[in-house]
Amino acid sequence: MRKNLRNSRGFSLLEVLIAVMIIAGALMVISSSWSGNFSRVRNTRINNTVAGLLERKMTEYEVRTKEKPITDLPEEESGDFGPKFPGYRWEMKAQPFEMPDLTGVLGAGGDRVDPMLITIMRTTATFFKEAVKEMSVTVLYKGKTGNEIRHSATTYIIDYTKELPMPEGMPAPGTQAQ
């Protein structure tokens, strides 16, 4: 009878060690999951802030250049977003739009190409080079880890004050060809 009392008094050392190992394993899994989720939430917050600042800066440039000559747009600018957004900065680069030369495609079929069509295409390409600029804005964030996150957007700024030149021999818009 004494033997039964001794076995039923509590847990053996082996049972306690197994329980402690199971609890430690569960804590490690929970801890790892928590730190991974925390990191993802932090990265999502940073990416959302960068995207919002990028949209804000693009809108500023679109408003600033609206109904103004394209020559007013600088080639490059950069800056930061002030003390409210430490670690965030921006860069803007503008360049003339280069329309590809499509005149070679016209004669690819072996047919004779109308010289007026080639003149029109070259005149249009020259117009686009003078009236359109490709503008890229990049927002950068440098965090505590030293890694730099970059988000960029590109748009085309059009100078609507420029007139499309008419090639010689073409009637002006609104007139009839003779």
KAFENGI-V787166 format. One record per residue. NEAR is the number of other ideal C-beta (glycine too) atoms within 12 Angstrom. Layout:
NEAR ; NEAR
This chain:
7 ; 8 ; 8 ; 8 ; 9 ; 10 ; 11 ; 11 ; 10 ; 10 ; 13 ; 13 ; 10 ; 10 ; 12 ; 13 ; 13 ; 14 ; 15 ; 15 ; 14 ; 14 ; 14 ; 14 ; 14 ; 14 ; 14 ; 14 ; 14 ; 14 ; 14 ; 14 ; 14 ; 14 ; 14 ; 14 ; 14 ; 14 ; 16 ; 14 ; 14 ; 19 ; 19 ; 15 ; 17 ; 29 ; 21 ; 18 ; 26 ; 33 ; 23 ; 20 ; 32 ; 34 ; 20 ; 22 ; 35 ; 28 ; 17 ; 20 ; 30 ; 22 ; 13 ; 20 ; 28 ; 18 ; 14 ; 19 ; 17 ; 30 ; 17 ; 17 ; 30 ; 20 ; 18 ; 16 ; 21 ; 17 ; 20 ; 20 ; 23 ; 12 ; 8 ; 11 ; 23 ; 14 ; 24 ; 32 ; 27 ; 32 ; 26 ; 33 ; 22 ; 27 ; 20 ; 24 ; 25 ; 15 ; 21 ; 13 ; 17 ; 18 ; 21 ; 12 ; 14 ; 21 ; 17 ; 10 ; 9 ; 7 ; 10 ; 10 ; 19 ; 15 ; 16 ; 18 ; 20 ; 21 ; 21 ; 24 ; 25 ; 21 ; 25 ; 26 ; 24 ; 22 ; 24 ; 27 ; 22 ; 24 ; 27 ; 28 ; 32 ; 24 ; 33 ; 27 ; 37 ; 28 ; 36 ; 28 ; 33 ; 19 ; 20 ; 11 ; 13 ; 9 ; 13 ; 19 ; 28 ; 22 ; 28 ; 21 ; 27 ; 20 ; 24 ; 25 ; 34 ; 25 ; 26 ; 15 ; 16 ; 20 ; 13 ; 22 ; 20 ; 19 ; 21 ; 12 ; 14 ; 18 ; 13 ; 14 ; 11 ; 7 ; 9 ; 7 ; 11 ; 6
